Amino acid sequence: MPVATLLLCLAWPQTTTPTRVLLSWTGDPSTSATVSWRTDLAVTGAVGQLALASPDPRLGKGAQATTATSQEVQLDKGGTAHYHRATFAGLKPETLYAYRVGDGTTWSEWFQFKTAAQGFKPFQFVYFGDAQNEIKSLWSRTIRQAHRDAPYAAFMLHAGDLVDEPDSDEEWGEWFYAGGWLHATIPVIASPGNHEYARSPEGRRLTRMWRPQFAYPKNGLAGLEDTNYAIDFQGMRIVSLNSNERQEQQTAWLEKTLSTNPQRWTIVTFHHPVYSTAIGRDNPLIRKEWQPIFQKHKVDLVLQGHDHTYGRKNVPTGANVRDPKSGTVYVVSVSGPKMYRISPEALKDMTRVGEYTQLYQVIKVERDKIRFEARTTSGELYDGFELRKGRDGVNSLVEIKPEVPQRTEPTPATGRRDP
């Protein structure tokens, strides 16, 4: 291999020490957890160890071992890596566990996580729009400030375009660097964006890096594993749709998933917005196929990305105007530094918009109330509201006064647009 190519491959080198450790769920969050990580090819017998968390440092003595599955993944600039995955099952609800991963000799540090409650219990989580560009340099501050504001978040949700180049090991390395140990202790829920899709002779394909890194329940459409799925967590159903492909085929699945939903709260996440916020953007197929189902089943929140701006629109059931009675609230947000311009339509129709502002959202869930806070990387409240659920299942929306003025440029202008 040429020296220059070899050096590029070593930007995020593979070693026998586990890196890119990430926690997620493939089963019931109250009784299981799944962890993925990567090493060099020398590691062929990967394992995870789990113990009840304790102040006693002798965790390893009573730890139970779980054999991991491993796969070899080709990297974009030459070289390969082993990606490993282990699922800890049969866990106790609402219990703090410690785990580590390795090969039996070389280990990661011990990480801790807590299993979910069975049934409803208040919690909070963090939602991010696109990270995508200058991830190490500028997105890192977003996720780290979010952790300062929500240190006990139950999970972190990403609405696509985590990176810019789908198969770039360097960019994925930056994403894991930015979040660091948070990815290993706070479960990640992610939906792919268009920048997680690569061009190939056979057409567009999901990046080779997605499924080795992100593992989710196999309850979505066949062929869309780990991108289309549903997770029930402490009284909330979280639905991930893949807005990049087979949108019409997901419609029937969505209808069934929401019509059989026993949870008190429902959120749906995907990448391409139902109501676009940026100049020159529109997704009529998604709006036609999915939006009527959201309204029919009184979805509480739809969390999206793609448009590199901020926008929030409240759409009561059967209407397209603002109203205190809320059928569904649609939010578009951006957490990375790449920015677009707000469209005139969004300026006119949306309750709150924003440009050139890196944001994260802290969402607090109670039995009869959801509190939504969009915060800047400086920690200021940029937008906020509460959804208060009535006995009839219909939400009332109560505005929360922001701490800063709306951030928009004086003159709209067009710029480069993603394909």
N, C-alpha and C positions, 0 to 999 in steps of 0.2 A: 504494500500500500504506500503511495507517495507520502512523504513527510507532512506536507501541508494538509492533506486529507486526514491523516492520523491525528494531527493537532486539533482539527475541527471536531473529530469524534470524541476527544478528551475534554471538551468544554464541561461536560457533566459525566465524568468517568464512571464506569461500572466497577464495583469492587465486591469482595465477598461480604462486606458489611452492608446490611439492608439500607436502602434509600427509598425515597418516594413512598413512604408508608401512608396508607389512606384507609380510613374507616368508612364503611357503608353498611347497607342492609340488603340481604337477599331473602330474608324471611321476616318473621314477626320481630319488630324492634324491642319487644318486652322480653323475649326469650332467646335472641340470637344477635350476632354481629359478624360482619365479614370484613376481613382486612386484606389488602393487596400491597405488594412491595416489589422491588426489583434488586437484582444482584448481577454479577458477571456470570459467565457460562460455567465457571468452576463449581457453582452451587447447584447441585442436582437433587439434593435431599432436603427440601425446605420444610420448616415446621413452625407452628405457632404454639406458644405456651400461655396458659391462662390460669389466674389465681384470684381468689377474693382479695380485693385491695385491703391492705393492712399497713399500719405504721411500722410493723416488724419488717426489717429489710431482707429477711430470709424468704423472699417470695418464691424463689425457684424451687425450694424443697418440696412444696406441696402443689406445684403447678401441674396442670393436666396438659398433655401434648396433643395437638391436632395436626395431622399430616396435611401439607399444602399440595395443591396442584401447581404445576409449573408449565410454562410455555416459552419458546424462544421467539423473540420479536426482532425483526430486521429494522435497524435504525436508518435514518434518512441519509446520512453521510458516510455510510459504511459501518461495519461492525454490527454486533447483535447484543442483546441483553436477555436475561431470564426474568420473566415476570411471574410472581407467585401469588397464590390466593388461598386463604384458609377461612373457614366459617366455624365460629364458636357457637354451638347449639346447646339446648337444654339448660339455658341460664335462668336465673331467678329475676322476676320483675323488680324494678326499682332498687337495683343492687349495684354497688360500685365494684368494678373488676379492674385488675391490672393484667396487661399482656405484653409479650415481646415476641419478636419474630427473628428467625435466623436459620442456621443449618445444624444446630446442635453444639457447635463450637463457637462460631462467631455470631453475636446477637446484636439486635438493636437495643436501645434503652427500654426500660419498662414504661409503658403508656397506661393511662387510666381512662375508663369510660363508664357511664352509668346506663343500665338498661332502662327502657321506658316503663311507664306504669301500664297496667291493663285497665282499660277504660279511661274516662276523662280525668285529666289533671292539668292545671295551668302550666304553660311553658312559653318560651320565646324562641324565635329563630331569626337568622339573618339572610336576606336576599340580595344578590348581586346581579346587575346587568353585565354587559360585556367587559371583560378584563382586556383581552386581545393584544394590545400593543404596549411596548415598553413596560413589560410586566414586572420585571425585577426593579426597574428604576422608579416607576410611578404607581403601579397597581399595589405594590407591597404595602404602601402606607394606608391604602383603603382597607384591606383586610385586617391590618393590625389595629387601626383605629376602631373598626367594627368590633374587634374582640375586646377592646377597652370598654366599649359601651355595652356589650352583651357578653360578658365573660362566661356566663352559664347557658349560652345558646344550646338548644337541643340538637340543632343541625344547621348547616350552611347550604343555601340553595343557589345554584348558578343557572341562569337562563340562557346559556349558550355563548359561543365565541369566547371560550376561555383562552384561546390562543389565536394567532393570525394565520400561520402556516400549519395546516392540519397534522402533517407528519414530522414537524420540526422537533427533534429531541432537545434542541437548545431552548426553544420556547416552552416546552413542557417542563424542562428543568427549571426555568425561571418561575413558572407557575407554582411548582412544588417548593421552590426556594422561598417565594413570597409568603406562602402560608405556613411553611415549616412544620413544626410539630402540631399545629392546629389541625391539619388534615388527618393526623393520626389519633386525635382525641375527640374531635367533634365530627360526627358523621357528615358526609358530603352527599347532597342530592344534586344531580346535574342533568341537564338536557342539552343535546348538541345543537350548535348553531351552524350556519352555512360555512363558517371557517373551520369547522370540524369535518368538512367533506373535501376530499381531494379528487382531482380529475385523473382518470385512468383511461386506457383504450376501450374499456367496457362501459365507460360513463362515469358519473360521480359515485364515489364510494366513501363510506365512513372511514375516518382515519384509523390506521393500524393501531394507534395508541389508545383508542377509546376503551374497548372491551377488556384489554389487559389491566387497565387502571380502575374502571368504574364497573361495579357489579351491583345489579338490582334485581328485584323479583321478576321471575319469568312469567308474568301474568298479562303481558301485552300481546301485540300481534307477532306471529312467527316471522322471523327475519328482521324484526326491529328490537331484538333483545337488548336490554340495558340502555335503551333510548325511549321506549314507550312502556310505561309500567304504572302501577299504583301502589302506594304505601299508606297504611293506616297507622296513625301515631297519636295516641292520647286524645281521642275524640275528634281528630281531623283526618280526612282523606286527602292525600297529596297525589295528584295525577300529573304525570309527565307525558306530554305528546311530542312527537317528532315532526316538526313543521317543515322539514326539508324534503320529505318523500312520503308517498303513499298516504297523502292527507285524507283523501276521500275514503280509503279503506279503514282509516282509524275512526271515522265518524260512527259506525255501528258499534265499535268497541267502546267508544266514549259514552254513547247512549246507554249501553248495558252497564258500564262501570258506574255511572252516576245514578241510574235508576235502581240499582241494588245497593246503594250507599247507605249504611246505617249510622254514619258519623254525623255529629252535630255541625261541624264546619267542613267546608270544602275549598281547597285551592287547586288551581290548574296552572301549570307552568310549561312554557315552550318558548321558542326563539322569536319568530316573526310576528309582529303585533297584529291584533285584530283591528285596532285603530292606530294607524301610523302617526308618528309625531314629526318625522323629518321630511324636508322638502323632497318631492319626487318619489316618495315611498307609498305603496299601497299593496295590500294582500287580500284581494277580493275572494279568492278561493277559500282561504281560512275563515274569513268573516262569514261567507255563505254556509260552509259546512259545519263549523263548530259554534259560532256565536249563538244561534238559536237554541242549541242544547245547553249552553251555559245559562241562558236566561230561563229556560224551561225548568231546569233543576236547581235554580237559585244558587249557583256557584257564588261564593263570597268574594274571592279575589282571583284575578288572572294576572300572573306575573311574567313579564316578557322582556326582551332585549332588542338587539339588532339596529335600532335607530340612533344610537349614540347621542341621545338627548333624554330629557325627563318629561313625562306627561302622565296625567291622571284623569280618567274619564269615568264618571258614574252613569251607568245605564240601567234605569229601573226596568222591571219586567214589562215587555211589550212596548217600550218607548225608547226614544233616542235623544232624550233631553235630560238636563240635570234635574234632580228631584231629591228631597230629603229621604224618601223611601228608595232604598237601593236594592236593585236586583243583583247586579254584579259591578264591582269596581275593577277597571282595567288599568294596569300600571305598566309603563315602559321606563326603564332606567339604564344607567351606564355607570360602571365602576372604574373603568380604565381611562386613559388620557385622550383617546381618539374621539373627536367631537364633530357633530353635524349641526345643521341649522334647523330650527323649529319651522314647520310649515305654517302658512297663514291659516289653514283650516284648524290646526291644533291650537294656535293662539286664540282662535275664536271659540272653539268648542270645548276645550279642556279646562278643568278647574284650576290646575296649576301646571306650569311647564318650566323647563330650565335648559339652558345651554352652557357649554364650557364649564361644567361642574361635575366633578367626580363624587359619586354618591354610593352609599350603602343604605339598606333599609332594615330596621329592627322591628319585628312584628311580634307583639305580645298577645297570647291567646288565653282568654278566660272562658268560663262556661257561657256567659251571655254577652261577651264583648271581645272584639279584636281591636287592639290599638296599633296603628300603622305609623311609623316614623321614618321619613326619609332624611338622612343626615349627610352633611358634607364631610369630606376628609378632615375638615377642621373641627368636626364634632357638632356643628350647628344644626338645629332643626330646620330643614328646608321645606318640608311639607309634612302634614300630619292629619289624621282623622281617626275617628272611632266608628266601628260598625257595632251597633247594639241590636241584638237579635230579640225580636218580640215573640210572644207566645204563638203567633201565627206563623213563625218561621221567617218572617220578612224583617230585613234589617233596616234600621234607621241610621243615617249617616250624620255624624256630628263633626264639624270641622274643628281642627286644632290650629290656633294661630301660629304661623311660622316665626322663627327668630330673625330671619334675614329676608330682604326683598327678593322678589322674583328675578332670576338672572337670565336676561335675554339681551342679545345684541340689538342695536338700534335699527340696522338695515339688513333684512334677510339676503342671503347670497347663496348661490349654489356652489357645490364643491364636488370632490371625487366621491363616487358612490360605489359600494360593493356590488359585484354582479349578483 
